[in-house]
């Protein structure tokens, strides 16, 4: 059954959750090559782009709770992709050489993900969808 044919097809919660599950499936498939779930891959890319970034900045950038960021950083540390250092109360997160080596493959995964949804939705519609979703998420607040 199509989402639009469901008796809940006019409900924001139902339709956004259904869309999120479908997008998650596409993303998981795209990131399989680097053996990282999308949430951890995006966090690692942020660490690679700004070595020494603080967890609070990661939480703000990725719109995740600090406790979630802590858990994801721990997973990166377990995979030897990131290290944390502390200066008093301030924590910094740095990529490891192994993470730096992974970056080109991660860029391929990211490009594959974009191409998959553009192929399914079309370039104009996918661009409009991403822009509208961001704008609406901002309206709904934190």
N, C-alpha and C positions, 0 to 999 in steps of 0.2 A: 504494500500500500504506500502511496506517496504521502509525504508529510502534509501536503496541502489537502489531501483527501481525509485526513484524520479529523475526528470530531474536535480535537484540540489544535487544529491547524491555524486557528486565529489567535492562539495564546502566545505571547512573547516568550514566556519561559519555555514552553514546549518546543517552539520552532527554533529558538536560539540554541537550546540544548541539542536538538537533532542536528542542526548545522555544525555545532562544535564537535559532535562525535564524528561526523563525516570528514571534517577538516583534520581532526586528530588522526584519523585513519590514513589520510593522504600524507600527513606530515611524518607519521611513524614509518611509513613505507619509504619516504624520501630520505630519512636519516638512518635507515638500516645499515647502510654501508660503513658508517663510522661507529656503529654499535652504541649510539647515544639516543636517549629519548629527546624529542624536540625541546622540552623545557630545560634540560641540562645543556643541550647544544647551544641554545640562545644565550644562556648564562655564560658559558665558556667563551662564546664569541665576544660578549661584552668585556670579559676579563682580558681577552687577547687584544681588544681594541684599546683598553685602558688599564695596562698593568698597574697593580697597586690600588685598584678601585676598592672603595669601602663597601661592605655589605649593605649599608643603608642606601648608598647610591644605586646598587644593583636592584634593591627592592623597589626604589622609585622608578628606575628605568624599565623594569620588567613588570611593574604593577603586581608584585607579589608581596605577601606578608614576610616580615623579617624571619620568622621561624621557618618558613618555606625556603627562603634563601639560605639559611644556615644548613638545612637538610641537604639542599642541592650542592652546596659547597663541599659538604662532607662526602657526598658521592663522587665529586670531582677529585677530591683528595684520595679516596679509596682507589680510583682509577689512575692515580699518579698524574693527573692533568692540571692540578692547581695546588698551591700551598698558601697558607695563611701566616702572616706575621703580625705581631702586636707591638705597638709602641704605647705603653700605658694602657689607656682604655680604647685606643684606636686600633682597629684591625684593618689590614690590607690584604687583598687577594691577588696573587700573581700566577700567571700561567707557567707551567713547566716546559722544558724543551720538548717533551713528548706532545704537549698541547700545541706548541708552535708548529711542529711537524704535521699535525693533523689539520691545520687551518686550510690548506689548499683543497683537501678532500671535503671539508665542511662547506666551503664555498660552492663546490659542485653540488652537494646535497641541497643547499639553499636554492641554488638556481634550478635544480630538478623540481623542487617543491613548487616554486613559482610557475615553472613551465606546465606542470601538471594541472594546477588550478586554472591557469590562463587557457589551456587547451579545453578544459571542461566548461568554463564559464564565458570565455571570450575575454580579450584584453580590456575592452571598454567596461564591460559589466563587472569584471573582477576588480578593476581599479576603483570603480564607483562604489562597489560593495565594501571594500576595505576602508575607503574614505568615510562612507556613511557610518560604518560600524564604529570607527574611532570617534567620530563626532558625537554619535549617540551615547557611547560609553562615557565620554566627557560630560555629557548632559546629565547622565544618571549619577554622576559623582563617584566618590570613593567607596 
